Amino acid sequence: MRKQYLNPREIFQSPFYTHTVAVSGTAKIVYVSGQVSYDRDGFVIGKDDMRAQAEQVFKCLTHNLKAAGASWSDVVKLTSFMVKMNADALNLYREVRSRYLDARRMPASTLIGVKRLVHEDLLLEVEVIAAVEVKESPKKAKKNN
C-alpha cells in the first residue's frame, strides 16, 4: 500500500493538514464514528474545558483505531466539529491533536464550527478514516507464485 500526501503548490500551504491524501494498493479502510468526550459510563469529561475534551476525544479515537488494527499513522482523513470555535479553542485542539499526528504526514482534514453537538456540554467531536496496509497471507502469496 502506498500513501501520497499532496499539497499542490498553486494553493495555500497549511502546516495543520494535507490537502489530498491518496492511497493505492491493498488496504483495509477503517471508518471511526465521531467520538466525543464521554467517559466509559457516558458522562461528559471536561465541561467547558476544550483541552480536557480534546484529550478524551483523542483517547477514544486511539482505542477505536487499535480495536480495528490501525494506528494514528494510518489515519488519512480527520473531520472535526467544534462548538464555540475561537482562536483559544482552536489552539488547544491543535495542541492535543499534534501529540497524535506526524507533522510530516498530516491527514486530509476538515474542521467545522457548529452551534451544538448531541449533548449540551460537548465542545468537540472528531471522526477519522484510516487506511491500513493488508499483508498477503503466506498461503495466498505461495498460491500466486
C-alpha positions in Angstrom: 0.0 0.0 0.0 1.2 3.5 -0.8 0.1 6.8 0.7 0.8 10.1 -1.1 0.5 13.3 0.8 -0.2 16.0 -1.8 -0.2 19.8 -1.4 -0.4 21.4 -4.8 1.9 24.5 -4.9 -0.9 26.5 -6.6 -2.9 26.6 -3.3 -2.5 27.7 0.3 0.0 25.6 2.3 -1.1 24.8 5.8 1.0 23.2 8.5 -2.2 21.7 10.1 -3.4 19.3 7.3 -2.6 17.9 3.9 -4.9 18.9 1.1 -5.1 15.5 -0.5 -4.1 12.0 0.7 -4.1 9.3 -2.0 -4.0 5.6 -1.1 -3.2 2.9 -3.6 -2.6 -0.8 -3.2 -4.2 -3.3 -0.9 -5.6 -1.6 2.2 -8.3 -2.2 4.8 -10.3 1.0 5.2 -11.4 1.8 8.8 -14.2 4.3 9.5 -14.4 5.6 13.1 -17.6 7.3 14.1 -17.4 10.7 15.6 -16.0 10.5 19.2 -16.9 12.9 22.0 -15.6 13.3 25.5 -17.7 10.7 27.2 -16.2 8.5 29.8 -16.9 4.8 29.9 -20.3 5.4 31.6 -21.4 8.1 29.1 -20.7 11.1 31.3 -19.1 14.2 29.8 -15.4 14.7 30.8 -14.2 18.4 30.9 -17.4 20.5 30.8 -16.3 23.9 29.5 -12.7 22.7 29.0 -11.6 22.3 25.4 -8.2 20.7 26.3 -9.8 18.1 28.6 -12.4 17.3 26.0 -9.9 17.1 23.2 -7.7 14.8 25.3 -10.6 12.4 25.9 -11.8 12.5 22.3 -8.3 11.6 21.0 -8.0 8.8 23.6 -11.3 7.4 22.4 -10.2 7.6 18.8 -7.0 5.8 19.7 -8.9 2.9 21.4 -11.1 2.6 18.3 -8.2 2.6 15.9 -6.4 0.0 18.0 -9.5 -2.2 18.0 -9.5 -2.2 14.2 -5.8 -3.0 14.0 -4.9 0.6 13.0 -2.9 3.4 14.5 -2.6 7.2 14.0 0.0 6.7 11.3 -2.8 5.0 9.3 -5.2 8.0 9.5 -5.8 9.6 6.1 -8.8 11.8 6.9 -9.9 13.6 10.0 -13.1 15.6 10.4 -13.8 17.7 13.5 -16.8 19.6 14.7 -16.3 22.3 17.3 -18.8 24.3 19.4 -17.8 27.9 20.4 -14.9 27.9 17.9 -12.4 30.7 18.6 -8.7 31.1 18.5 -8.1 29.8 22.0 -10.2 26.7 21.5 -8.6 26.1 18.1 -5.1 26.3 19.7 -6.0 23.9 22.5 -7.4 21.5 20.0 -4.3 21.7 17.8 -2.0 21.3 20.8 -3.7 18.0 21.7 -4.1 16.8 18.1 -0.4 17.4 17.5 0.6 14.7 20.0 -1.2 12.1 17.8 -0.3 13.1 14.3 3.0 13.1 12.4 3.7 16.7 11.2 5.4 15.3 8.1 2.3 13.2 7.1 -0.8 15.2 8.2 -4.1 13.7 7.2 -6.6 15.4 5.0 -8.7 17.4 7.5 -11.8 19.4 7.9 -12.8 21.5 10.9 -16.4 22.7 11.1 -17.8 25.2 13.7 -21.2 24.1 14.9 -23.8 25.5 17.2 -24.3 22.4 19.3 -23.5 18.7 19.5 -25.6 15.7 20.8 -25.1 16.9 24.4 -25.2 20.5 25.5 -21.8 20.2 27.4 -19.9 18.7 24.5 -17.5 21.1 22.7 -15.8 18.7 20.2 -16.5 15.7 18.1 -13.9 14.0 15.8 -14.2 11.2 13.3 -11.4 9.6 11.3 -10.8 7.4 8.3 -7.7 5.1 8.3 -6.1 3.0 5.6 -4.3 0.0 7.0 -1.9 -2.0 4.8 -3.1 -5.5 4.2 -0.3 -8.0 4.2 -0.8 -11.0 2.0 -1.0 -14.3 3.9 1.8 -16.7 3.2 -0.7 -19.2 1.8 -2.1 -16.7 -0.7 1.4 -15.5 -1.7 2.5 -19.0 -2.4 -0.6 -19.7 -4.5 0.1 -16.6 -6.6 3.8 -17.6 -7.4 
